[in-house]
Amino acid sequence: MKTNSTKQISLIIVVAALGYFVDIYDLVLFGVVKSESLDQIMVGADAIAKANTGKFLFNMQMLGMLLGGLLWGILGDKKGRLKVLFGSILLYSVANLANAFVTDVPTYAFVRVIAGIGLAGELGAGITLVSEMMSKEKRGYGTMVIVTFGALGAVVASLVGAKGKAIGSVLTDISGQVYANWQVAYIVGGLMGLVLLLMRVGTIESHFFQSIKHESGIKKGDLRLIFGNRTNFIKYVHCILIGIPIWYIIGLLIMNSKDNFGPWLGVQGVVNGTAVMYAYIGLSFGDLISGILSQVLRSRKRVVYLYLLFTLTLTAIFLFFMHGISLNAYYLMCFLLGTGTGYWAIFVTIAAEQFGTNIRSTAANTIPNFVRGSVNLVVMFFAFLVSANLSDGISAAIVGIIFISLALYSISQLKETFGKDLNYMEEIS
């Protein structure tokens, strides 16, 4: 029985890790193929119109993720973690395939909303499921594997998005149709997700959820358990704040390398896709180290403190002490900045461990997606400071100091959750 249980847990970890791999692949892919796809769809439009459309489509994707976070989170608490895990994978896989065949901007926007809804559910469901199935002393290893491997999806997205001609040739041989590089990238993402669904045989639901599934007296997935409970709401806000520095680094510093921070440092020829690839390699490495550190130190909080201070130091070095560096040195800094944000696995695990079984899925799904959505707030704040005649470097530094300081305060306010028993319920106060 024990061997069977171990095999089932291992299978869930593998499925969740592969699911998150495809999740991150699609999340990053849009940024990689955005220009190429819009060049084909918006023939004759000027560069400004295409840039504005790209921002609009990204916002549509983020809107979908915010909606999906709520949808999948509540469903996870009401219907089960496993259904959400595979339902979200199915939705973003189908959306990926559809995205390869869009021919106009309205359809593109609709598909990005659907893809965003799908992308919102996989990580929270996977982390919740693994956290509830593994022993309280070792569950950090499970979440570490999911995020460490999953982050490498960004690397594959960058490679396929930039050099997918060989795969395109194979698809042409099979279908007889010629596909553009950006179409190939979307098709690959969709097919990876659909193949992953075949692995659902043998997976099992969390026994924590099973124990309350038919209990009519327990409120499950009720948002009042968070927003109607002052203690839970404060924990919820703190959890969001500790994650924002991750997307400050990725969403502002890294994804704006070509237009803002490469020129700020006097570096020529920076490619956003390459910068993102190196940052995510660093993020994967950082998640591996942070997961191991968390288990060795038997603490989530101490690891987050270390990573936030490391990120703050690296940001200062990057913005003010790297002028005139080479392109390779710039990409090395992207790798190091990504490593500094490698506490994503710990952050999502903390979010799951802060709340009871009847609202855990909702918290674990919505918190990461609110953090992802915060990139719009971060970029708007940065743009406001730039419009006030501050330099890109000073503006980015101010934004970073504010959000990293808030994260340091928030982690100080949360209780340590390493080894916490997760088999308990929340009530509306």
N, C-alpha and C positions, 0 to 999 in steps of 0.2 A: 504493500500500500504506500509506503514511504517513497519507494522508487518511482511509482506511478505519479505521485504528487510532485516529486522533483522534476519529472519529465514534463508534466503539464505546466508547471511554473516556468520551466526553461522555454517551452514552446510559446507561452504568452510573452515572455521577454523578447524572444526572437521576432514574433509577429509585431509587437509594439515598436521595436527598434526599426524594423524594415518599414513599417507604416510611417514612422516619423522621418525616416530617410526620404521617402517619396513626398511626404508633407513639406519638408524643407526644400526638396528639389523644386517643387511647384512654387513655393513661396518666393524663392530666389529667382526662379526661371523667368518670371515676367520682367524683372529688371534687366536680365541679360538679353532677352530677345525683343524687348519693347520697341527699340528703334527700328530694327529690321522688319518687324511685323507691321508697324505703322507706315514705313516707307512703301510697303506693298499695298496696304489697305487705303492709305490716304495719298494716292498718286496726285501730284500737282500741288499739294499743300506745302506751305512754307515751314521752315524749321521751328518757328515760334508756335504755330498751330499744332504741330506734332508734339512739341514739348508739353504744351498745355493739355493735350489729349492724354499723353502718357501719365501726367499727374492725376487727371480725372479718373483714368482707369485704375490707377493705384488706390485712389480713395474709394472707388467702388469695391475693390477687393477688401480693403480694410473695413468698410461698412459691412460686407458679408461676414467677415471674421467676428465682428462685434455681435452681430445678430446670431451667428452660429454658436458663439461661446455660450450665450444664454440658452439657445435651443438645445444643443447637445448636453449641456450641463444638467439642465432640468430633466431631460430624457434619461440621462445616466442615473439619476437618483430615483426616477419613477419606474423605468423599464429595465435598467441594467447596464453595467459598464461595457459588457461584451457587445451588445447590440449597437451601442454608440461607436465603439471602436471600428467595427466593420461597416456600419452605416456611413460613417464619415469617410472612410477609405473609398467606398463605392462612389459616393457623391463627387469627391474631388477627382477621382479617376475618370468618370464619365465627363466631367467638366473639362478636364485636360484634353480628352479626345475631341470634344466639341470645339475647343479653342483652336485646334489646328485647322478648322474649316470655316472660321468666321470671315466675312467679306466686308463688313461695315462696322463702324464704331458703336452704334447702339447695341448690336448683337455681342460685340466684344465686351462691352460694359456689363451686359446681362450675365454673360458667362463668367466674368471675373467675380461678380457678386455670388453666383452659385458656387464657384470654386472656393471663394473665401469662406462661405458657410461650411463647406466640407472640410477645409483645412483647419477650422476652429476646433473640431472635436477630437481628433486623433490623439494628440499629446495628453490632454487632460484625462481622457478615458484610459489610456495606456498606463500613465503614472498612477492613477487611482487604483486600477486593477492590480498592478504589480505591488503597490504599497500594502494593499489589503491581503494579498495572497502570500507574501513572504514574511519571514519572522521579523519582529520589530528591530532586532539587532543587525540584520543583514539586508534590509530592504533598500538601503542606500546604494548597494552594489547593483541592484536591479535597475533602479532609475538612472544610475550612472551609465550603464551599458546602453540603455535606450537613447539617451541624449548624445552620448559620445559618438555612437555609430550614426545616429540620425543626422547629426550636424554635417556629416560628410556628404549628404545629399546636395548641399550647396556647391561642393566641389564638382560633383558630377554634372550638376546643372550648368555650371560655368563651362565645363569642357564640352558637353553635348551642344550647348547653346552656341558655342563658338566654332566647333569643329565636328558637326554632325553629318558631314557629307558621306562618309562611309556607311553609316546607318541608313541614310537617305537612299543610297544606291540599292541596299537590300530591300527596303520598302518598295522601291520602284520596280525591282525584279518580281516581287510578290504580287503587287497590285496593278502594275502597268502604268501607274501615274507618277508624275514628277512632283516632288515636294520641295518647298523652300526649306532652308535650314531651320527657321523658327517653327515651321510646321512639324518637322521631324522631332524637334525637342519636346513639343507638346504631346505628340503621339507616343514617344518613349515613356513620358511620365504617366500617361493614361494606361498604357499596357503594363507597366510595372505594378501599378495599383491593382489592376484586375487579376494579374497573376498572384499577387499577394493574398487575394481573397480566397484562393484555393487552399491556403494554409489554415483556414478556420477549423478544419476537421481536427478534433482532439482538444480544442481549447475549452476552458471551463469558466463559469462565472465566479465572481468573488463570493466566498461563503458568508462574508459580512452582509453583503447585499441580499443573498439568498435567505438569510435569517430574518430579514425585515420585509421581504418582498410581499408577503400576504398579510402583513400586520396593518389592519385598517386604522388603528388608533395612532399610528405614527405618521407625522407629516413628513413627506418626502419631496425634495426638490422645491420646497416652498421658499420663495425669495424673502419672505418675512423672517425666516430663520437667520438671515444675514442682516437685512436692512431694518428689521423690526427688533433686533437684539443689539443694544448699544455696544456691548463687549465684542460681539462678533463683527459688527460693522467697523469698529476701530481696528481690529485685527486684519480685516479685509483690506482696508485702505493701506495699512502698513505693508502688507504683502505686495500690493501693487507698487508701492514706492520703492521697495528694495529691488524690483526688477527693471525699473525705468533706465538706470545707467547702462544696462546691456543694449537697449535700443537707442540710447544716446550715441553710443560708440558705433553700432552697426548702421543705424538709420540716418545719422547725421554725418559723422566723421568719415566712415568708410564709403557709404553709398553716394556721397558727394565729393569723392576724391577727384574726379576729372574736372568738375566745374569750380570747386572751391579750394580744397585743401592741397591738391597738387600744385596749382598756381600760387597759393599762399606760401608754400615752401620752395617755390621756384623749380619744381620738378616737371619736366616735359614728358609727354607721352603716356601719362597714367591712364589705364583702362579700368573703368569701374568694375567690370566683371572679374578681372584679375584681382583687383583689390579685395572684392567680396570673397573670392575663392581663398585667398591667403588668410583673410580674417576668420573664415569658417574653419579652416584647418586649425588655426590657433584656438578657436572656440572648442572644437572637438578635443584637442589636446588638453585645454584648460579644464573641460568637464571631466576628463579622465582623472586628472590630478586632484581636482576638488572632491570628486567622489571618494577617492582613496584616502585623502586627508580627513574627510568627514568621518570615515570609519575608524581611522587610526586615532584621531583626536576625540572620537565619540561626541562630536558636536557639529551641528549645522551652522550655528551662529558665528563661531570663531572663524570658520572658513569664509563666510560671507564678509566678515570684517577684513580679513586678509586680502581678499580679491578686490573689494572696494578701494582699499588704500593703494593697492597695486595699480588699479585702473586710474585712480587720481594722479598718481606719480607719472605713469606712462603718458597720460593726456597732456600734462604740463610739459614733459619732454618733447612730445610730438609737436605741439603747437608752437613752442618757443625756443627750442634748442636744436632743431633739425633743418634749418634753412640751408638750401644749397646741396642737400643730400642727393645721391644718385637714385635712379629709378628702382634698382634692386634694394637699396636701403629703405626706400619708401615702402616697398612691399614687405620687407622684414618688419617694419613698424606696424603694418596692418596685421601681420601674424601675431605680434606681441600684444597689440590692442585686443585682438580676438581672444587670445589666451586670458587676458585680464577679465573678459566678460564670460569666462568659462565656468560661471557658477549657476548657469541656467538650470541644470539638473537639480542642484541643491535648492534653488529658488522655487521651482515647481513642486519639489518634494515637501518643502516647508509649507507651501500653500495647501497641499493635500493633508498634511499632518495637523494643521491648525483647527480643523473642523470635524464634526461628527459624521457618522456613516450616512445619515439621512440628508446631508447637504454637501457632502465631500466632493462629489462629482461636479456639482454646480460651481463650487469654489475653484476646483482644480482646472476647470475649463474656462471660466470667465476671467480669472486673474491673469493668466498668460496673455489672453487676447486683449484685455484692457492695456496691458503693458505694450503689446505690439501696436495697438492703436495710439498709444501715447507718442509715437514717432511724429504724428501730425502736430501735436502740441509742442514738441521739442523743436521741430523745424520752423514752426510759426514764430516761436520765441526767438530763435536764432535770426530769422528774417527781419523781425521787428528791430532787434539790436543793430543789425547791419544797416537797416533803413535810417537809423539814428546816427549814421556816419561813424560807427565803430567798425574796426577791421574784422575780417573773417576770424582771425585768431583770437582776438579779444572777445568777440561775441560768443564763439564756441566755448571759450574758457569760462565765461560767466554762466552760460547754460549748464556746463558740466559741473561746476562748483556747487550750484544750487541743487541740482538733482542728486548728485553723489552725497551731498550733506544731508539731504532729506532721507536718502537710503540708509546712511549710517545711523541717523536718529531712529528710523523705523525698525531696523534690526535690533537696536538696543531695547525697544519696547516689546518685542515678541518673546515669548517663552521658548526655551530650548525644547526641541521636539525629538531629538535623537532617542530612539528606544521607547517612544511614547506608545501606549496601548491605544489603538485606533477603534476598538470595538465599543463605541458609545454613541449616544444620540444627542442632538441639539433640540432645544425647546424655544418657543417664542416667548420673550420676556414680557 
